[in-house]
Amino acid sequence: MSTFLIFIIVIIGFVIFSFVKDSKAETDKIVKEGGIYNKYKTLIDNFIDSSSGMNVIKKNNKYMCVGMNNSSGSIVFHFQHTFNQINVTFEMKNIFIGDHKLKWDFPETMPQTDMIKHIENRTRQYMDNVTAKFN
């Protein structure tokens, strides 16, 4: 039994070590590319709009949050770079239509203009379905 336990501990240790090593390599890669904002500038800039109140809330090398607040709620976009892809999460909290969340995972090689089109189309479809309930 103790040999089996040692074997399991070694396997778990190897998996953790591999994950940490791969995660560090991925972080180093995104830093060399100038961080998430530089790498995904077209995508992220599409959602930053000072006239609508959308501003940068938080930013580091692998993560960026863009959002706005007003009296009826908030809208936030999270951009997270993970293992050769960009994860985008849309969160909306609204006192009239409730809380909503959408998530997308795109390969980092996908054209950012295609990512924008997909996000905008899917968000529009989703919100049309949400607001149709109030008609």
C-alpha positions, -999 to 999 in steps of 0.1 A, spaced: 0 0 0 28 25 8 45 18 -25 12 27 -43 9 59 -22 44 69 -30 37 63 -67 6 85 -66 25 113 -48 52 111 -74 27 113 -103 8 142 -86 42 160 -81 51 155 -117 18 169 -129 20 199 -107 56 205 -118 47 202 -155 18 226 -151 39 252 -133 66 249 -159 42 253 -188 24 282 -170 57 300 -166 66 295 -202 32 308 -213 36 339 -190 71 345 -204 58 342 -239 30 368 -234 54 392 -216 78 390 -246 49 399 -268 43 430 -248 15 417 -225 -21 410 -231 -30 446 -241 -3 448 -268 -10 413 -281 -48 418 -283 -49 456 -288 -75 455 -317 -98 432 -297 -96 451 -264 -97 486 -279 -130 477 -295 -145 476 -260 -128 506 -246 -150 537 -252 -148 567 -229 -180 582 -244 -199 551 -231 -180 550 -199 -161 518 -208 -126 521 -192 -98 499 -181 -105 486 -146 -75 462 -141 -45 451 -162 -15 429 -158 5 408 -183 -21 380 -188 -53 396 -178 -73 428 -185 -107 440 -173 -127 467 -191 -160 479 -178 -184 506 -167 -209 513 -140 -240 535 -140 -271 538 -118 -288 508 -134 -259 484 -132 -226 474 -147 -210 458 -178 -176 442 -176 -154 424 -202 -126 401 -189 -97 392 -212 -75 364 -200 -47 348 -220 -43 310 -212 -23 284 -230 -25 296 -266 -59 311 -264 -77 342 -253 -107 338 -230 -133 366 -231 -160 369 -205 -189 393 -207 -208 401 -174 -237 424 -171 -256 433 -139 -287 453 -144 -315 461 -120 -341 458 -148 -331 427 -167 -309 409 -141 -275 394 -142 -260 378 -174 -228 362 -183 -213 350 -217 -179 333 -223 -158 327 -253 -125 309 -259 -106 318 -291 -73 305 -304 -46 332 -302 -40 329 -339 -76 338 -348 -79 373 -364 -91 397 -337 -116 412 -361 -133 378 -363 -133 375 -325 -150 410 -323 -177 400 -349 -184 367 -331 -187 384 -296 -208 413 -310 -232 389 -329 -236 365 -300 -241 392 -275 -267 409 -297 -285 376 -302 -284 368 -265 -297 403 -255 -325 401 -281 -336 369 -265 -335 384 -230 -354 416 -239 -380 396 -260 -393 383 -227 -404 418 -217 -424 425 -249 
